Structures are given as structure tokens and as C-alpha cells.
Amino acid sequence: MLTYTNTPVQTLHHPLFEKHHVHVSIKREDLNHLYVSGNKWWKLKFNLEEAKKTGHHTLLTFGGAHSNHIYASAAAAKEVGLKAIGIIRGEELSIQDNATLRFAHEQGMHLHFVSREDYRKKAEPAYLQSLIEQFGQVYSIPEGGTNELAVRGVEAFATQLKKEVDFDYLCCAVGTGGTLAGLIKGLPDKKLIGFSSLKGSFLEAEVKDLLKTENTNWSINNDYHFGGYARYDTALMDFILKAEKDFNFPLEQVYTGKMFFGVLDLIEKKYFAAGSKIMLLHTGGLQGKI
């Protein structure tokens, strides 16, 4: 079983919140594990249990050169006694290209670099079968870790959170939609706002597909992606530096920094009614921090 550290809810204070009469807190899931932090812990929880239960000895998953999921999966597999294979986008890359790949390798993950053309086939049954033929029987987890068991894991977190603290809104960053889908399922009586870190509005369809039910308590805001996945500008970086000093918790530029920027901007624009209790979810991923 993957180790878990209980995490605090941190109340945030700022003149902006007093001005608009809102209560803001953050659930510090970035502190739940040294390496498998934030939402990754919950997305991997039931997948790891299923891999062990079904007699698999090797985890196979997919990601780019800076993938939080690759980083977390490598550490998680090592901790629970599974071998790990990472299918990495970009055949020109090597283990020494960045800290994420080096860490995954050091944790024992075998890194298999493929062309971008082959990587696009990652969800195709024929391509997955070719990987099984190459590497043997593996327990496969999609890119980003999002599947039905990942959604179930985040739902379990959400169920636990609502017993712990009262809130009206929960805000989180969105990458593949799995975390938001799990939160929606676990918090049917709350309002959920996902802040997309990607350019484009396709994530709504992804979340609906994961939910398989009609839920109307959620939305995805696409206004704060700063140009797309892993894109950022000086305005975002300056915001992160100031926010870390003002609020005393770390942010990164891919997910949580964009989410927090968006929340503060919406508060300033009076999106939230006076008296609203707003909970933010810190999803970790700090190894990608610049």
C-alpha cells in the first residue's frame, strides 16, 4: 500500500478576500507524499491495488519529458514493489535530458522513447498489443493516469474532504479531466470549477465521458491557460512569486499557478457572491516548478 500523510486545510487571508467578503482555503494535497504528491496519489491508489490484485508485476504508462504522472508513477511502482515502464514522447530524448526523466530512471523505471507519430497511437488497441508483445504482460495506465479507477480514487478523496471541512465551491486545475470528474462525483452538493491548463475547450467532453451521468454542478474555465499546456509568461511568473510570499505555500507554472491566478481574478470580478466559502485543491506537481 502506498504511504499517505494527512494534509492540512490552510485558511488564506488577503485584503482582496476581505473586500469581497469571501472565505478562501486550500487543501494542501501537495504534502500527502514526498514523490507521489497531490492528485497523483489518489489517481494511482486503486490502479496500484488492481495491478497487484490481478497478479501483474509491471506497470506501463505514458508521458512527455516533463510529465508529473511519469515522475509519480515511477516512485509509486518502486514503493509497492512493481516494475515500471514509461513510454516517453520524443525519440530524440534521453534519460539525462531533464530532472523528471532522471528521477524516473533512478526509481527504476525503464524509459522507452518513441516518435511523436507512434506516441499518438497510445490509445489504439493494436499499438497497446504491440507493447505487450515487446514487454510482456503489463498493467497499462493511460497518459496522465486518468481512467475509471483514477476517477474512483479522487471520488474517495472528495468524500473524505467534505467530512473534514465545509465549503460552497471547490476549485482545481484541470489537465486530463480525471481529477475534476472524481471531485464532481464525490461532491454532488458542491459547485466545482476546473481551471484548464490547456488551450481549447475539449476538456468538457472528456469530463462528461468520464462521468457517464448528467451532472450540472460544474464548469471548466478556459480563460487562464496562458497559451496552453506548460506555457507561461512573465505575468504568471511574477504572480507566482508574489503569491508565494503573500500566502506562504508553493505554486508551479503548469497547473496550480494558473488555477490560483484564475481564482483571484474571478474574486476581483465579483464572480463569487459575498459570504462564499471557496476551497482550492493543491494538486502537487511541484517537481516541475521553475
ABEGO torsion letter per residue (X at the ends): XBBBBBBBBBBBBBAAAAAAGBBBBBBBAAAABAABBEAAAAAAAAAAAAAAAAGBABBBBBBBAABAAAAAAAAAAAAAGBBBBBBBBGAABBAAABAAAAAAAAAGBBBBBBBAAAAAAAABAAAAAAAAAAAEBBBBBBBGGBBAAAAAAAAAAAAAAAAABBBABBBBBBAAGAAAAAAAAABAABBBBBBBABBEAAAAAAAAAAAGBBBAABBBBAAAAGGEBGBBBAAAAAAAAAAAAAAGBBBBAAAAAAAAAAAAAAAAAGABBBGBBBBBBBAEGAAABX
